[in-house]
Amino acid sequence: MFQTSSLPGSSALSRSWRGGLIGALLAAVASIPSVFAGQAANVETLSKTVKVDGLDIFYREAGPKDAPVVLLLHGFPSSSHMYRNLIPRLAAHYRVIAPDYPGFGYSSAPTLDHFAYTFGAVTDIVDHFTQTVGAKNYVLFMQDYGGPVGFRLAVKHPERLRGLIIQNAVANVEGWNPDVVKQLSPFWVERNAETEKPIRDILTPDATKFEYTHGTTRPDKLSPDAWTVDQAGLDRPGNVDIQLQYFHDYQTNVALYPEWGKFLKSAQPPLLIVWGRNDPYFTLKGVDYLKGLVPGAEVHLYDAGHFALETYGDEIAATSLEFLSRLPKIN
């Protein structure tokens, strides 16, 4: 501590110094989002549906309408429900929007003959959705399937991209667990009953629960609601066919990996990587690849699995807010 007792008028100086320090500290604290500590702000999350290209697209939204947009893109087998806890944590200072893709959550799930369940088609839906809700530019938070959708969207509209937050989503083949690739490759080469079987097994209740529980070190923080809600979506009539089509089309994402890599290397977008290190599907080689392309990327690893938000939600929210606060202001 500074000693002021030997200075002339030390009592007055001390009071003045303390007053100035306290004022500065209060001002600094006031400038920091209240949810940095992981406490959800008192913000209401709204459930909405809009028409996009003839489909009902459900989404969750919170935060000021005129605030910078954070677009949350969900993974498989989830929906915007996976962001239920993150949304209010970010929404004090940002307009947070989380849509459900066609065939997921509460969005339309037309039959295969009425909608092409490809990642290209879904990206178009999300693109048109952002225009419908007035999201002119955005930071993308991408997990699992959100990676391919987000990368496609970023390449399509780089002028709208303010930054990327990537949570367990890869852009290189080496980032995959080789055992998973062995299951998917035959299905991509020739789709038949035999090659479909491992994919159908992924759609079962045990597999869905595994996606949440494997690799977690905080099992008491896992809510069974997460995999129960996801499985209810998978079990809807006709949804297995939809998910099989998504899985089959995933190979088109792999073909685009080089293009996404070139984009990242050229654009050097602000990038935050938050990653569950125990993910059974996507390995740390995916992190290394992204960091190699964008050396300025900020990386945070958590002792979690594929759905790291379920057990490290407070930490990821705080890190995301710090990252968002450093982005250039929108003119």
N, C-alpha and C positions, 0 to 999 in steps of 0.2 A: 504494500500500500504506500501511496505517497504520504510523506510527513510534511505538514504545513505549520506546525506549532512554532517553529523558530522564525517564521516570516512576520514582518510587521502587519498588523491587522489580520492575523491568521484566521481568526474566527469568522470574520466577514468574508474573507477569500474562500475559506472552506465551504461556507454556506452557498456562496455564489457558484463555486466549482461544482458542488454536489447538485445544485439546482440545474445547472447547465447540463450535467451528465445525465441526470434523471430525465430531463426534457428530451435529450438526444435519444436516450434509450426508448422512451415512450414513442417517439416519432418513428424509430426504426422498427419497433414491434408492430406499430400500426400499419406499416408498409408491407408486412409479411402476411400472406394469406393465413387465415386462422386455422386452416386445415393442415398446415405443415406438420403439426403434431399428430396427425392421423385421426383427428376428431371430425366427424361429418358436420358440415355447416348446416344451419337451420334452413335448408333449401328444399323445396318440394320438387319431387320428380314426377313429371307428367307422362301419361301414356296416351299416345296419339296414333292416328292412322291417316295416311294420305294416299291418293290414287297416283300411281306412277306407271305409265305405259299399260294401263288397264288393270294393274294389280294393286291390291291393298297392301301397302307397306306399313307395318307397325314399327313404331320407334318410341324410345324413351328420351325425354328431354328435360333439362334443368338449367338454370342459370339465366342471367340477363340476356335479353334478345339482342342487344347491341354489343355484347362482349365478343372477344375472339372465340372462334369455334374450335372445339376439340371433337373430332369425329371418331367414335369408337367402333371398330370393325371386329366382329366376334369370330370365334373359331368353331370347329366341329367338336362335339355334336351339340353345341350350345346355341345361344341366341343373345340378344341384348341382356338377357337375365344374368349373364356372367359378369356384367358391369354394374349390377344393382347397387353394390356398395361403393364402387369407385365414383359413380356419377355425382352423388351429393358431395363427395370430398373435393371434387374439382370445380363444382358449380358456383362457388361463391364469387369467383372472378372470371369464369369462362362460360360460354354457352356450350353445353355438353350434349351431344346428340348420338344416340346408339340405335341404328336400325336393325331389324331382322331381315335376313336375306329371304328370297322366295324359297319356300319349303322348310323354313326354320321359324321357330317361335310362333308369333301370332300373325305373320304375314301370309299372304295367299300361297297356296300350294297346289297349283293347277297340275293336271296330269301331264305326262311327258309329251303328249301330242299337242298340248296347248302352250307349253313353254320349254325352251331349250335350257336345260339345267347345266350350263357351261359357265366357267369362270368369266369368260368374255361377256356373256349375257348378264350375269350378276353384276359385273363391274358397270355395265351400261345402266342397269337399274339404280345402282348406288349413285352413279354420276347424275342421272336425271333426278334422283331423290334430293341430292344436295341442292340442285337448282330449284326444285320445288319448294324446299324449306328455306331458301335464301341464304345458304352457306356459300358465300362467294370465294372464301379461302379458308384453310383449315390446317390444323395439326392432325395427323393421322396416328391413332393408337391401334396397332395391328397385332392380333394374336392368332396363330394357327391359320385357318382359312382366311383370316383377315389380312395375312401377309400377301398372298396372291392378289386379292382384291385391291389392297392398298397400293402395292407396287404397280399394278396395271393402271390404277387411277392416277398415281404420281407421274408415270411416264406420259399418260394421256394429257394431263393438265399440270405441268410443272409450275405454271404461273400461279396456280392456286395453293401450292404446297408451302406451308410455313415451317414445317418440321415433321419428324417421324419419331414415334415411340414404338419400339418393336419388342414384343414380349413372346418369346418362343415361337418364332416364325422364321423360316429359313429361305435363303435365296441361292443355295448351292447344294449339289448332290451330296457332297461330303458332310454336310450338316445333318443328314438323315442317319438314323440308326440303321446299319446295314441289314439287320434282320427284317426291318419294316420294308425296305426296298425289295428284299427277296419275295415278300408276300405280294407287293404291288406290281412288280415287273411283269409276271406272267399274265396278270389281268389286263395290263395295258397292251401287251403284245397280241393276245387272243382272248376275247371275252367269251366264256362259256360257263356251264354249271360248275365245272371243276375249279376254274380260276376264280369264280365268284365266291366260292365257299369261305375262304379266309376273310373276305371283305364283309360277307354277311355276318360272320362271327364278331366283327367289330361293332355291329349294330345291336348287340345283345345287352341285357342289363348288367351282366358281370363285367363286360368290356367297358361300358360307360362308367361304372363305378371305379374300375381300375384306372381310368384316365385321370380321375380326381385324387385317388388315394395313393397311387404309386409314387414313391419318392418324397412324400411329405414327411416332415419332422415335427409337424404340429397337428397331429390328427384330431385333437380336441377343438381345433378351429374350423374343421371341415363341417359344413352343413349338408346333411343328406338331401336337403331340398335341391341342391345343385344337380346331382345326377338323377334324382327322381323327376325333376322337371324336364331335363334333357331327354330322358328315356320316354317320357310321355309323348314328346314330339316325334321321336323315332318310331313309336308304336302306332301312330295314326295310320289309317288305311291308305295304302299307296305310297307311304313315305319311304319304305325300303327301296322301292324302284328309283325314287328321286335321289336318295343318298348313293345308290350304286352308280347312277349317272354322274353325280358329282365326283365320285372317286375315279371313275373311268376318265373323266375329262381332266383330272388333276395333272395328267402327263403333259398337257399343253402349258402348264405353269413351269414344269421342268425345262421345257424347250425354250422358255423365255428367260431362264436364269441369266444367260450371258447378257441379254439386253438390259435386265435390271441392274446387273453389275456395272455395265457401262454407264448407266444413268447415275448410279450412286457415285461412281468415281468422278464423273464429269460435274455433276451438280453440287456435290459436297453439301447436302442439306444438313441442317442441325439435326443431330441424331442421338437419341437416348435409347440404350439397350437395357432392358430389365428382364432377367432370365432365371427361370428355375433350373438349377444345375443338374437336377436328378430326373429330367424329362426322359421318358422311355422312348420317345420318338425323335426328338430333335436334340442334337448333341452340341457341346461347346465349340465344335468345329464350325458351326453356323455362326457363332458369336465372333470367332477369330476372323472368319471371312468378311463379315460386315465391318469389323474394326479395321481390317486391312484396307478396305475400300475407302472408308471414311476415318482417317486417323484421328480426327478431332472428336470422334464419337465418345460419349460418356457411357461406361459399362458398369452395371450393378448386378452381381450374381447373388441368388438367394438359395438357401437350402430347402428347395421346394421342387415340385414336379411340374407337369405340363400346365396346370392351372394355378400358377403361382399367386394370382390375386386372391385366391381363396384363403391362403394362410399367411401371406405377406402383404395384404391389402393396404395396411397403414403405411408400411415402409415404401411401397411402390407409389402410393398416392403422394406422399411427401416428396419423394424424389422427382416425380412427374411435375409437381407444382414448382419446385425449384428450377427445373429445366424450362418449363413454360414461362416463368417469370423473367428469364434471361433472353428470350427471343425478342427480336426487334419489334417495336410497336407498329401497329397497322396505321397507315396514313388515312 
